[in-house]
Amino acid sequence: MQFYIGTPGWSYTSWQGITLTQEIKEKIKERYGKIALSGNTESCCMPGSVCCDTEASAEQALLTVGYNKKELESIPQSSLLGVGCGAPLNFAQLKEGETVVDLGSGAGIDVFLASKQVKDSGKGKNVEFRKGDIESKIPVEDHSVDIVISNCVINLTTDKVKAFKEIYRILKKGGEGRIAISDLVTSKEVHGEGVNPDKWCSCVDGAITRENYIYSIKEAGFKDVKVLSEQVYMDETQTDGRKITSTVIGAVT
């Protein structure tokens, strides 16, 4: 099991120049770095009914998006930050001995859970931390990984196609590599001067439509792209008229 605590890279400069994209990048580093170190006490990136409820716990948020209470009790409680939007491992079908890459692993919740499935013969007990740029260079060798998982991270990137091309590069080819990605999609995208760095950090302004998300995966070379799960994450009343949906998508190389 290999996992990475890294900030997605930024490549778009057409909105308001490099200044805006750099501001977004720095805000993401600051916000999620703080959450990883001290817990999710100030940032609300929780689903539906628990969003911005000061009484809601990280565990409640995780149960809402599909995690199992018994499994959560079996891993370090410090890894439960409540910032994910789904439970990708429910759809990963991990096998003993596999190498798994978790992009944007935060405090390691999915890594701990995955380690119990790949066991000693997989890269689960031998964990490597690597800092990388999801869009420009994931620090992993070509064609060396069985499966890539991610939980509410790709929406933070500014070039989804580049991110998925990097994912495709590190996966084993010929249908042997696969993805199980949990992420947010939106009913209406935000472009140009409408982009708000704070809302981008909150997993809202960086989200794209379901159709464009699937297009990005296919454009990177993946086949057999399937929507495995969908549930409302935020409705129109919780945003500025946009419906945000938590979606788990699978595909193979």
ZIJO-V282909 format. One record per run of one state. SS is the DSSP state (hx for helix, st for strand, lp for the rest). FROM is the first residue (numbers start at 1). LEN is the number of residues. If there is no record, write none. Layout:
ss;from;len
SS;FROM;LEN
SS;FROM;LEN
//
This chain:
ss;from;len
lp;1;1
st;2;3
lp;5;13
hx;18;21
lp;39;9
hx;48;3
lp;51;7
hx;58;7
lp;65;4
hx;69;4
lp;73;4
hx;77;3
lp;80;8
hx;88;3
lp;91;9
st;100;4
lp;104;5
hx;109;10
lp;119;9
st;128;2
lp;130;3
st;133;1
lp;134;3
st;137;1
lp;138;7
st;145;1
lp;146;1
st;147;5
lp;152;2
hx;154;3
lp;157;3
hx;160;11
st;171;1
lp;172;6
st;178;9
lp;187;5
hx;192;3
lp;195;2
hx;197;5
lp;202;6
st;208;1
lp;209;1
hx;210;10
lp;220;3
st;223;12
lp;235;1
hx;236;3
lp;239;5
st;244;9
lp;253;1
//
